[in-house]
Amino acid sequence: MPSQRALEAQDNALFTTSNGAPVAEPYAAQRVAANGPLLLQDFNLIDSLAHFARERIPERVVHAKGAGAHGYFETTHDVTDLSCASLFASVGKKTPVTVRFSTVGGELGSADTARDPRGFAVKFKTDEGNLDLVCNNTPVFFIRDPTKFPHFIHTQKRDPETHLKDPDMFWDYFSLNPESIHQVMILFSDRGTPVGYHHMHGYSGHTFKFVNKEGGFHYVQIHFRIQGGFQTLDNATAGRLAGENPDFGIEAMHNDIAAGKYPTWDVYVQTMTSEQAESFRYNILDLTKVWPHKDFPLRPVGRMVLNENPRNYFAEVEQAAFSPSHLVPGIEPSADPVLQSRLFSYPDTHRHRLGVNYQQLPVNKPLVPIANFQRDGYMAFDNQATRPNYQSSLVPLTYKPKPYEQVKHESWLGHANVDLSFITELDFEQPRALWEKVMDDTQREHFVGNVAGHFGNVKSAAVKERQLSVFAAVSQDLADRISKAIGHAQVKPLAVAPASSAIRFQYNERP
């Protein structure tokens, strides 16, 4: 079966300049006589060179390397008691999606098999606007205080002096911020190196709110679980593939979709009432914690299928712009401070990288008509014709309020403060369970080897001592095994506050 590109090649398209004028020979250049100087009037030459010099847009600061595809989400279970979002309106309803997977810390040319979290961003083009779920392949993250994010990313990038990746920077940050240990434990397990992009789960990580048409809401965590299970690489295989084929993940997903082996995820939510949130052992706004499945079981919602490769990577993947602030009625953000900061920072990034009209690019453009008072700016493809750019009585717009806007909702009352979250025993309970109860002997052996191979390159004795004390706070056995692997003496656990001193989540309602 011929490819789409082969079929399109048969149309004998006429070669033109950017303004549509035909050109007889694309390699030709106008010049004086046979060997004279070039002529500035040669628009084809100038057009080609000028565009070539501007072909690259700013690389994403994080999530630079990635793969993408298109498909659909299908609602398979009735969840209208949870949310009035239109994509859940009826069982069997399908919504087009665009998905981009990515590594986090690497540059655009980095290896797909790097030990790194993976981004898992989904754009649902619903009939009430675009919904973006900007997830990761791990259920937790390294931080819960948003101001730490730029600092954290800087330590995972390149040293300003040497322009090299620096293990001392890497582990210095983690040792100074012990709440990162849960994600560190996941990252240095084999789950830190997935098999490509389309054999891994996705998690919202953040708590969101699903709101029904009566105005009642539940806190939710959203899970995408890949059919066939989360597949991982051991450290040696990941390293070998990084050298042999750094684009392994992009290639594997593209080939599977082209062959009709469509990656499929079952989509679930965990739900929690406001009363459950108040009595929960952990703060539900803490991105470093998970909700235990035994207490908050997965409730099925639908399935997501990727069945279409991009026809042009730049237009459909590189220019794709996802933001957790792109929400639709029936889905609301929680007060998670890291989520709240992302609501601002993601669109701000897109305006810098793609321009203020990034939502008008074809891959980002909603399926529904856009009518508002935004006009002009770079690349204003749809300037809404003659519609006034203000709230006009001459050409009025209609307005549709959310069905639950006048119903009880959250309220918060308190003094402004700049307090930083502090470390307690709660920060080590879940990592300890991961080490002692979830991992088997082989996985523990791999984890110690993975950590030792990277952590052993740290030069600073203080950083080594501090990070080993963090591991010891999880488990003395864990710390001792890492110490032995890197030839270091035993280290005592980090001293932390008791669990009882942790700040709990508090909820209030207004009449």
C-alpha positions as CSV (number, residue, x, y, z in Angstrom):
1,M,0.0,0.0,0.0
2,P,1.6,3.3,-1.0
3,S,2.2,5.9,1.7
4,Q,0.3,9.2,1.9
5,R,3.5,10.9,0.8
6,A,3.8,8.7,-2.3
7,L,0.2,9.4,-3.3
8,E,0.7,13.1,-2.8
9,A,3.9,12.9,-4.9
10,Q,1.8,11.9,-7.9
11,D,0.0,15.2,-8.1
12,N,2.8,16.9,-10.0
13,A,2.6,20.0,-7.8
14,L,4.1,23.1,-9.4
15,F,7.2,24.6,-7.7
16,T,6.7,28.2,-6.7
17,T,8.1,30.9,-4.5
18,S,6.3,31.8,-1.2
19,N,4.1,34.2,-3.0
20,G,3.0,31.6,-5.5
21,A,5.0,32.6,-8.5
22,P,6.3,29.7,-10.6
23,V,10.0,29.1,-10.8
24,A,11.6,27.2,-13.6
25,E,14.7,25.9,-11.7
26,P,14.9,25.9,-7.9
27,Y,18.7,25.7,-7.9
28,A,19.3,28.6,-10.3
29,A,20.6,32.0,-9.1
30,Q,20.4,35.2,-11.1
31,R,23.8,36.8,-11.7
32,V,25.6,39.1,-14.0
33,A,27.0,37.1,-16.9
34,A,28.4,33.6,-16.4
35,N,30.6,34.4,-13.4
36,G,29.5,37.8,-12.1
37,P,28.0,38.8,-8.8
38,L,24.5,37.7,-7.7
39,L,21.5,40.0,-8.2
40,L,19.5,41.2,-5.2
41,Q,16.4,41.1,-7.3
42,D,16.5,37.2,-7.3
43,F,13.5,36.7,-5.0
44,N,13.7,32.9,-5.1
45,L,17.2,32.9,-3.8
46,I,16.6,35.5,-1.1
47,D,13.2,33.9,-0.2
48,S,14.9,30.5,0.3
49,L,17.9,31.8,2.3
50,A,15.8,34.1,4.5
51,H,13.3,31.4,5.4
52,F,16.1,28.9,6.0
53,A,17.6,31.2,8.6
54,R,14.3,31.4,10.5
55,E,13.2,27.8,10.3
56,R,13.8,27.1,14.0
57,I,11.5,28.5,16.7
58,P,12.7,28.6,20.4
59,E,13.2,25.1,21.8
60,R,11.1,24.2,24.7
61,V,13.0,24.9,27.9
62,V,11.6,21.6,29.3
63,H,10.0,18.8,27.3
64,A,12.1,19.7,24.2
65,K,12.4,16.2,22.8
66,G,9.1,14.4,22.0
67,A,6.8,12.4,19.8
68,G,3.2,13.0,18.9
69,A,0.2,11.4,17.2
70,H,-3.5,11.9,16.7
71,G,-6.5,9.8,17.6
72,Y,-9.7,9.9,19.7
73,F,-11.1,9.6,23.2
74,E,-14.2,7.5,23.6
75,T,-16.4,7.7,26.7
76,T,-17.1,4.1,27.8
77,H,-18.8,4.6,31.2
78,D,-21.4,7.1,32.5
79,V,-19.7,9.7,34.7
80,T,-22.2,12.4,34.4
81,D,-22.7,12.2,38.1
82,L,-19.2,13.5,38.4
83,S,-18.9,16.0,35.6
84,C,-21.0,17.9,33.1
85,A,-18.1,18.2,30.7
86,S,-19.5,17.6,27.2
87,L,-17.0,15.0,26.2
88,F,-18.6,12.7,28.9
89,A,-22.2,13.5,27.9
90,S,-23.0,10.0,26.6
91,V,-21.4,6.6,26.5
92,G,-19.9,6.0,23.0
93,K,-19.2,9.7,22.4
94,K,-15.8,10.3,20.6
95,T,-13.6,13.3,20.9
96,P,-10.6,14.0,18.7
97,V,-7.3,14.1,20.5
98,T,-3.7,15.2,19.8
99,V,-1.1,13.7,22.1
100,R,2.6,14.7,22.7
101,F,5.0,12.6,24.7
102,S,8.3,13.9,25.7
103,T,11.4,13.7,27.9
104,V,11.8,16.5,30.5
105,G,15.4,17.5,30.9
106,G,17.0,16.8,27.6
107,E,17.5,19.0,24.6
108,L,15.8,18.5,21.2
109,G,18.5,16.1,20.1
110,S,18.7,14.0,23.3
111,A,18.0,10.3,23.5
112,D,14.5,9.0,23.9
113,T,15.8,6.4,26.4
114,A,17.3,8.8,28.9
115,R,16.6,8.3,32.5
116,D,14.1,11.1,32.9
117,P,10.4,11.6,33.6
118,R,8.2,11.6,30.5
119,G,5.6,14.3,29.6
120,F,2.2,13.0,28.6
121,A,0.1,15.8,27.2
122,V,-3.3,15.3,25.7
123,K,-5.4,17.9,23.8
124,F,-9.1,17.0,23.6
125,K,-10.9,19.0,20.9
126,T,-14.4,19.0,22.5
127,D,-17.5,20.6,21.3
128,E,-17.2,23.1,24.1
129,G,-13.6,24.1,23.4
130,N,-10.2,22.5,23.9
131,L,-9.3,20.6,27.1
132,D,-5.7,19.9,27.8
133,L,-4.5,17.4,30.3
134,V,-0.7,18.0,30.7
135,C,0.4,14.9,32.6
136,N,3.5,12.9,33.3
137,N,4.3,9.1,33.2
138,T,4.7,9.2,37.0
139,P,1.9,9.9,39.6
140,V,4.1,12.3,41.6
141,F,6.7,14.9,41.0
142,F,9.9,16.3,42.6
143,I,8.3,19.5,44.1
144,R,5.2,20.9,45.8
145,D,6.4,24.5,46.1
146,P,6.2,26.2,42.6
147,T,9.1,28.6,43.1
148,K,11.4,25.6,43.2
149,F,10.6,24.6,39.7
150,P,13.1,26.8,37.8
151,H,15.8,25.9,40.3
152,F,15.1,22.2,39.9
153,I,15.2,22.3,36.1
154,H,18.4,24.3,36.1
155,T,20.1,21.5,38.1
156,Q,19.0,18.9,35.5
157,K,20.4,21.0,32.6
158,R,24.0,22.1,32.0
159,D,26.4,23.8,34.3
160,P,26.8,27.5,33.5
161,E,30.6,27.3,33.6
162,T,31.4,24.0,31.9
163,H,28.2,23.6,29.8
164,L,28.2,19.9,30.9
165,K,25.6,17.9,32.8
166,D,26.9,17.8,36.4
167,P,26.0,15.1,38.9
168,D,27.0,17.3,41.8
169,M,24.3,19.9,40.7
170,F,21.9,17.1,40.1
171,W,22.2,15.5,43.6
172,D,22.9,18.7,45.4
173,Y,19.3,19.8,44.7
174,F,17.7,16.5,45.7
175,S,19.7,16.3,48.9
176,L,18.6,19.8,49.9
177,N,14.9,19.1,49.0
178,P,14.1,15.7,50.5
179,E,10.4,15.9,49.5
180,S,11.8,14.9,46.1
181,I,12.7,11.4,47.3
182,H,9.4,9.8,46.2
183,Q,9.9,10.8,42.6
184,V,13.7,10.0,42.8
185,M,12.8,6.5,43.8
186,I,10.5,6.1,40.8
187,L,13.0,7.8,38.5
188,F,15.9,5.4,39.4
189,S,13.8,2.3,39.2
190,D,13.4,0.7,35.8
191,R,10.2,2.8,35.3
192,G,12.6,5.7,34.8
193,T,13.5,4.3,31.4
194,P,10.2,3.3,29.6
195,V,10.2,1.4,26.3
196,G,9.7,4.3,24.0
197,Y,6.7,6.6,24.5
198,H,3.7,4.5,23.8
199,H,4.2,1.7,26.4
200,M,3.8,3.8,29.5
201,H,1.0,5.1,31.8
202,G,0.0,8.7,32.2
203,Y,-1.0,10.5,35.4
204,S,-2.5,14.0,36.1
205,G,-0.4,14.1,39.3
206,H,-2.3,17.2,40.2
207,T,-5.7,17.1,41.8
208,F,-8.5,18.5,39.7
209,K,-12.2,19.0,40.3
210,F,-15.0,17.4,38.3
211,V,-18.2,19.4,38.7
212,N,-21.6,18.1,37.7
213,K,-24.6,20.1,36.4
214,E,-26.0,20.6,39.9
215,G,-22.7,22.2,41.1
216,G,-21.6,19.3,43.2
217,F,-17.9,18.4,42.8
218,H,-15.4,15.8,43.5
219,Y,-11.6,16.1,43.7
220,V,-10.1,13.8,41.1
221,Q,-6.8,12.3,39.9
222,I,-6.8,11.2,36.3
223,H,-5.0,8.0,35.1
224,F,-4.2,6.8,31.6
225,R,-3.3,3.1,31.7
226,I,-1.7,1.6,28.6
227,Q,-3.2,-1.7,27.5
228,G,-0.5,-4.3,27.6
229,G,1.1,-2.8,30.7
230,F,3.9,-0.3,31.4
231,Q,7.0,-1.6,29.7
232,T,10.5,-0.6,30.8
233,L,14.1,-1.0,29.8
234,D,16.9,-1.9,32.1
235,N,19.8,0.6,32.4
236,A,22.2,-1.3,30.1
237,T,19.6,-1.6,27.3
238,A,18.5,2.0,27.6
239,G,22.2,3.1,27.4
240,R,22.8,0.9,24.4
241,L,19.8,2.2,22.5
242,A,20.8,5.8,23.3
243,G,23.9,5.2,21.2
244,E,22.5,3.0,18.5
245,N,19.2,4.9,17.9
246,P,18.6,8.0,20.0
247,D,15.2,8.4,18.3
248,F,14.1,4.9,19.2
249,G,10.9,6.1,20.9
250,I,9.7,8.3,18.0
251,E,10.5,5.6,15.4
252,A,8.8,2.8,17.4
253,M,5.6,4.7,17.9
254,H,5.4,5.9,14.3
255,N,6.0,2.4,13.0
256,D,3.4,0.8,15.2
257,I,0.7,3.3,14.3
258,A,1.6,3.0,10.6
259,A,1.3,-0.8,10.9
260,G,-2.2,-0.5,12.5
261,K,-0.9,-1.4,16.0
262,Y,-2.7,1.5,17.6
263,P,-1.6,2.3,21.2
264,T,-4.7,2.3,23.5
265,W,-5.1,3.6,27.0
266,D,-7.9,2.9,29.4
267,V,-8.8,6.2,31.2
268,Y,-9.8,6.2,34.9
269,V,-10.3,8.7,37.7
270,Q,-9.8,8.4,41.4
271,T,-12.4,10.5,43.3
272,M,-12.5,12.1,46.7
273,T,-15.2,14.1,48.4
274,S,-14.4,17.3,50.3
275,E,-15.0,15.5,53.6
276,Q,-12.6,12.7,52.6
277,A,-10.0,15.4,51.6
278,E,-10.1,16.9,55.1
279,S,-9.6,13.5,56.8
280,F,-7.0,12.2,54.3
281,R,-3.6,11.4,55.9
282,Y,-1.9,13.6,53.3
283,N,-2.6,17.0,51.8
284,I,-4.4,16.4,48.5
285,L,-2.7,19.5,47.1
286,D,0.8,17.9,47.6
287,L,2.2,16.8,44.2
288,T,4.7,14.5,45.9
289,K,2.0,12.1,47.2
290,V,-0.3,9.5,45.7
291,W,-3.9,8.5,46.7
292,P,-3.8,4.8,47.7
293,H,-5.9,2.7,45.3
294,K,-7.3,0.6,48.1
295,D,-8.9,3.7,49.6
296,F,-9.7,5.5,46.3
297,P,-10.1,2.9,43.6
298,L,-9.9,3.6,39.9
299,R,-13.2,4.3,38.3
300,P,-13.3,3.7,34.5
301,V,-14.2,6.6,32.3
302,G,-13.2,5.9,28.7
303,R,-10.4,4.9,26.4
304,M,-7.9,6.8,24.2
305,V,-6.7,5.4,20.9
306,L,-3.9,6.9,18.8
307,N,-4.5,5.9,15.1
308,E,-2.9,8.6,13.0
309,N,0.7,9.7,12.6
310,P,1.5,13.4,12.0
311,R,1.8,14.3,8.3
312,N,4.2,17.1,9.3
313,Y,6.1,16.8,12.6
314,F,6.8,20.6,13.0
315,A,3.2,21.7,12.3
316,E,1.5,19.0,14.3
317,V,3.9,18.2,17.2
318,E,6.5,21.0,17.5
319,Q,3.9,23.7,17.2
320,A,1.4,21.9,19.5
321,A,0.8,23.9,22.7
322,F,-0.7,22.3,25.8
323,S,-1.7,24.1,29.0
324,P,-3.5,22.9,32.1
325,S,-5.4,26.3,32.0
326,H,-7.1,25.1,28.8
327,L,-10.2,23.7,30.6
328,V,-13.8,23.3,29.7
329,P,-17.0,23.5,31.8
330,G,-17.2,20.6,34.2
331,I,-13.5,20.4,34.9
332,E,-11.8,22.9,37.2
333,P,-8.4,23.3,38.8
334,S,-7.7,22.7,42.4
335,A,-5.7,25.0,44.7
336,D,-2.6,22.9,44.2
337,P,0.1,25.6,44.2
338,V,2.2,23.9,41.5
339,L,-0.9,23.5,39.3
340,Q,-1.8,27.1,39.9
341,S,1.6,28.3,38.8
342,R,1.4,26.1,35.7
343,L,-1.9,27.8,34.8
344,F,0.1,31.0,34.2
345,S,3.5,29.7,33.0
346,Y,2.3,27.4,30.2
347,P,0.4,29.9,28.2
348,D,3.1,32.5,28.9
349,T,5.7,30.1,27.4
350,H,3.5,29.5,24.3
351,R,3.2,33.2,23.7
352,H,7.0,33.5,23.8
353,R,7.7,30.4,21.7
354,L,4.9,30.5,19.2
355,G,3.3,34.0,19.5
356,V,0.3,35.5,21.0
357,N,-2.0,33.8,18.5
358,Y,-0.7,30.3,19.2
359,Q,-4.3,29.1,19.6
360,Q,-5.0,29.9,15.9
361,L,-2.4,27.4,14.6
362,P,-4.1,24.5,13.0
363,V,-2.9,21.9,15.5
364,N,-4.1,24.0,18.4
365,K,-7.2,25.6,16.9
366,P,-10.5,24.5,18.6
367,L,-13.1,22.8,16.5
368,V,-15.8,25.2,17.8
369,P,-16.0,28.7,16.3
370,I,-14.1,31.4,18.2
371,A,-15.8,34.7,19.1
372,N,-14.1,37.2,21.4
373,F,-12.5,40.6,21.5
374,Q,-8.9,39.5,20.7
375,R,-7.5,40.9,17.5
376,D,-4.3,41.5,15.6
377,G,-0.8,40.5,16.7
378,Y,1.7,38.2,14.9
379,M,0.1,35.5,12.8
380,A,-3.5,36.5,13.3
381,F,-4.9,34.0,10.9
382,D,-8.5,34.5,11.9
383,N,-9.2,38.1,12.9
384,Q,-13.0,37.5,13.1
385,A,-13.8,39.6,10.0
386,T,-16.0,42.6,10.7
387,R,-17.0,41.6,14.3
388,P,-16.4,44.5,16.7
389,N,-13.5,44.1,19.1
390,Y,-15.5,45.3,22.1
391,Q,-18.8,44.3,23.8
392,S,-21.1,45.8,21.3
393,S,-24.9,46.5,21.2
394,L,-24.7,46.7,17.4
395,V,-23.3,43.3,16.8
396,P,-23.8,41.6,20.1
397,L,-22.4,38.2,21.2
398,T,-24.4,35.7,23.2
399,Y,-23.2,34.5,26.5
400,K,-23.5,31.0,28.1
401,P,-22.7,30.8,31.8
402,K,-21.5,27.6,33.4
403,P,-24.5,25.7,34.7
404,Y,-23.0,25.6,38.2
405,E,-21.6,29.1,38.6
406,Q,-24.2,30.1,41.2
407,V,-24.0,27.0,43.2
408,K,-21.9,26.3,46.4
409,H,-18.2,26.0,45.8
410,E,-14.9,26.4,47.5
411,S,-13.9,29.5,49.4
412,W,-10.6,30.3,51.0
413,L,-9.9,32.8,53.8
414,G,-6.5,33.6,55.3
415,H,-3.6,36.0,55.5
416,A,-1.1,36.3,52.7
417,N,2.1,34.5,53.6
418,V,5.3,33.3,52.1
419,D,5.7,30.1,54.1
420,L,7.6,27.2,52.5
421,S,6.4,23.6,53.0
422,F,8.5,21.7,55.5
423,I,9.7,18.1,55.6
424,T,8.0,15.6,57.9
425,E,7.8,11.8,58.3
426,L,4.9,11.8,55.9
427,D,7.3,12.6,53.1
428,F,9.0,9.2,53.6
429,E,6.1,6.9,54.1
430,Q,5.2,6.3,50.5
431,P,8.8,6.0,49.3
432,R,9.4,3.5,52.1
433,A,6.4,1.5,50.9
434,L,7.7,1.6,47.4
435,W,11.1,0.2,48.5
436,E,9.8,-2.4,51.0
437,K,6.5,-3.5,49.6
438,V,6.2,-2.7,45.9
439,M,9.7,-3.5,44.6
440,D,10.9,-7.1,44.4
441,D,14.5,-8.2,44.9
442,T,15.4,-7.8,41.3
443,Q,13.9,-4.3,41.2
444,R,15.7,-3.3,44.4
445,E,19.0,-4.6,42.9
446,H,18.4,-2.6,39.7
447,F,17.5,0.5,41.7
448,V,20.7,0.4,43.8
449,G,22.7,-0.1,40.6
450,N,21.0,2.7,38.8
451,V,21.5,5.1,41.6
452,A,25.1,4.1,42.3
453,G,26.0,4.5,38.6
454,H,25.0,8.1,38.6
455,F,25.3,9.2,42.3
456,G,28.8,7.6,42.5
457,N,30.1,10.4,40.2
458,V,29.3,13.1,42.7
459,K,32.6,14.8,43.9
460,S,31.2,16.7,46.9
461,A,31.4,14.8,50.1
462,A,28.8,17.0,51.7
463,V,26.3,16.2,48.9
464,K,27.0,12.5,49.2
465,E,26.5,12.6,53.0
466,R,23.3,14.6,52.7
467,Q,21.7,12.5,50.0
468,L,22.6,9.2,51.7
469,S,20.9,10.6,54.8
470,V,17.7,11.1,52.8
471,F,17.9,7.5,51.5
472,A,18.4,6.4,55.1
473,A,15.2,8.2,56.2
474,V,13.4,6.1,53.7
475,S,15.2,2.9,54.7
476,Q,18.5,2.2,56.4
477,D,18.9,-0.9,54.3
478,L,18.5,1.1,51.2
479,A,21.1,3.7,52.2
480,D,23.5,1.0,53.3
481,R,23.3,-0.8,50.0
482,I,23.9,2.4,48.1
483,S,26.8,3.3,50.4
484,K,28.4,-0.1,49.8
485,A,28.0,0.2,46.1
486,I,29.8,3.6,45.9
487,G,32.4,2.8,48.6
488,H,31.0,5.1,51.3
489,A,30.6,4.7,55.0
490,Q,27.2,4.2,56.6
491,V,25.2,7.3,57.1
492,K,22.5,8.0,59.7
493,P,18.9,9.0,58.6
494,L,18.0,12.7,58.1
495,A,16.2,14.1,61.2
496,V,12.7,15.1,60.2
497,A,9.6,16.5,62.0
498,P,6.9,13.9,63.1
499,A,4.0,13.3,60.8
500,S,1.7,15.0,63.3
501,S,3.3,18.4,62.6
502,A,2.3,18.3,58.9
503,I,-0.2,20.9,57.6
504,R,-3.4,19.3,56.7
505,F,-5.7,20.2,53.8
506,Q,-8.7,22.3,55.0
507,Y,-11.9,22.8,53.0
508,N,-14.7,25.4,53.4
509,E,-18.0,26.1,51.6
510,R,-19.7,29.4,51.1
511,P,-23.5,29.7,51.1
